[in-house]
């Protein structure tokens, strides 16, 4: 009688606080190379039934060891501007449908920015000139009235805001403040115009993904407004 095989697959805890998998080791290794899985990413190994950091999994140690040779054939490396790595763009939800080549091209139009805690990255009333994609951290959109803050939304890794600035330069509708030290990608309206002119084949899927998210937000806002209207009518009856 043959011995039962021990499962050797993995579940990854994503930056959006959702589990992904199970996946086998080759897939997990590819995700490490693409920076979808980082050293501190929590990974559940079925074989021993525990959660641990990716860097603590023996099979992945060669990928994280500084100066260690790649266990597989090396792939060509393209240097992105301002330290942006194409693999890090996979953390942005609206970019999930782009392939590796498209992500590498997109880096040429983005600017990496570090935002310290409590910094106001967008100020209400000022002309909009860029949208922002969040790689790390947390930011909030707020309005101030009589010294009182009203929080409109909270953004985390994978989210974006300020997208209307790509189409007009109207005044910002709210402040956006960093709740913690954060890392964002700035996509200016000037860079967007360059993208449309120089790489329309890349601009099209980016716009489609952005439009889908905007439409979902509008539908959600309409539902909230409808609930408020119904509650107001009920209280007045």
N, C-alpha and C positions, 0 to 999 in steps of 0.2 A: 504493500500500500504506500503510495507516494505521500510525502509530507505536504501539507497545505502551503501554498505560496503566500508570502507576506506582502501586503500591499505596499507599494513604494511610490505613492503619489502625494501631491502637496496641495494645500489650500492657502491662498495668499490673502492677507488682510489689506485691502486697498486704502489709499489716502482719502477716499470718500466714505470710509467706515463701512465698507461692504466686502464680503468674502468673494473671492474668485477661485474657481476650480471645481473639482480637483484637476490638476494637470500633472503630467509626467515630468521627470527630471529634464529632458531635452528642451521642453517648452519653458520650464522655469529658468533654465540657463540662458535661453534666448531673451527672456524678459529682463534678466540681469544685464545682459549686454546692451539692451535697448533702454536701460535705466527706468524701466517700469517697476522693477524691484530694486530697492536700495539696500545698503548694509543694515539699516535699522528697521527694515520692513519685517513685520511679523509673519512667519510662515508656519503652518501646521503640517507636520510630517506624519503620515498615516502609520508608518512602520513602528514609531515609538509613542505615538499618541500625545505629543507635546507641541506647544507653541514655542518658537525660538526665533531670534533674529536671523535674517538670511545669511549674514556673515558667519554665524555659528554652525551652519550646516556644512559638514565636511566636504561634500561634493561641490559646494559653491566657493570654498575658500580660495581656490586658484583665481577666481574671477575678481576677488576683492583684495588679494595680496598685492601690495605695491611692488611693481617691477617684475611680477611673475609673468611667465610666458602664457599666452592663450593656449588652452588645451586643444583648440581646433584651429583650422587654417585661418590666418589673420585676414581681416577684411579691410578694404581701403577706408581711410579716415579723412573726412572733410572737416576743416576747421571752420566753425561758425563764428560770426562776429560777436564781440562783447561777451565771449564766454558762453554763448548759448549752445547747448547740445541738442541735436535733433531729437534724441530719445526722450528728453525731458518734456517735449511738447505733447507726448502721449498722456501726460497728466491732465491736459485740458480736454474737457468732455466734447466740445464742438470739433476737435481735431481728431477724434477717434477714428474717423473714416478715412483719413489720409494715409497713404503708404509712406515708407521710409524715404523714398526719393522726394516726395512732395514736402515732407516735413523738413528735409535738409534745405530745400529751396526756400521754404517759408522763413527760415531763420534769418535770411538775408534782409528781411523787411521788419524785423522786430528788435526792440531794445530792452536789454535786461536791466532791471532796477531793483535795488534793495531799499526797503521802506522801513524806517524805524518805528517802534511803538509810539502811538499817539500822533504820528505825522498825518497831516491833512493832504492827501494825494490829489483830491479833486475838491474844489471850493464852489459852493452854491453861487449861482449868478455869473460866474466867469464863463467866457466862451469855451465850448468844448473843442478840443483838437486831437483827441486820441481816445481809443478804447484800451482797456487793460485786461490781461489774462493772468489769473492767479496761479502761481506754481506752489507757493508755500505760505502758510500763515492764515490770518483771518482779518477781514476788514468789514466795516459797517457803513451803510448809507444812512444819513441822518438829516433832519432839518432842525433849526433852532428858532424858537419863538419865545420872547420874553425871558431869555436865559434858560429855557427848558428844552431839553433834547428829546426829539421823537425819532426812534429808530425805525427806518422803513424796511431795511433788509440787511442780512448778514451774508457775506461772501467768504467761501473757503477754497481750498485747493481744487482746481478744475473749473471754477466758475469764471465768469467775465462780467464786466460792466462798462458803461460808457459807449456802447456800440453805435448809438445814434450820431456820435461825433464823426463817424466815417462818412455820413451822408449830408450833414450840415454842421454849422459852427454855432448852433444855438446855445443859449446859456445853460449851464448845468442846473439840474433841478434839485440837487442835494449835495451836501458835503459827503466825501468818502474818507473815513478815518481808519488807520491801522490799529486794530485791537492789540496786536502783538507784532513783533518784528516779522516782516513778510518779504517775499520775493515775487515780483510781478514782471510781466512782459508788456511793454508799451507798444501799441500799434497805432502810430500817428495817422492822421488823415492824409498827410503827404505821402507816407509810405504805402498807404492803401491805394492811392491814385497810381503810384508806381506799379503796384502789384497788378492792377487792372490793365495797365498799358503794356507791361513787360511780360506778364504771365497770366493771361486771361483763363487758361486751362486750369490754373491753380486757384484763381479768384472765384471761379464758379462754384466748386464744392465748398469753399470756405463760406461764401455768401449763403448757400443753401443751408448749411448747418447752422449758421447764425440766425437765419430767418426762422428756422424751425423752433429754435429756443425762444426767440422773441415772440413767436405766435403762441407758444405754450405759456409764456409769462402773461401775455395779454388775456388769454382764456382764464387763467387762474385769477387775475385781477378782476375780470368781469364777474366771475363766480362770487368773489368776496364782496364786490359792490352790490350784487344782487341779494346776497344774504343780509347785508347792512340795510338795504332798502326795504326788504321784507320785515326786518326787525323794527325799523322805524315806523312802518305802516301799522304793524301790529300794536306797537306801544301807543299809537295815536288813535286807535279805534276804540 
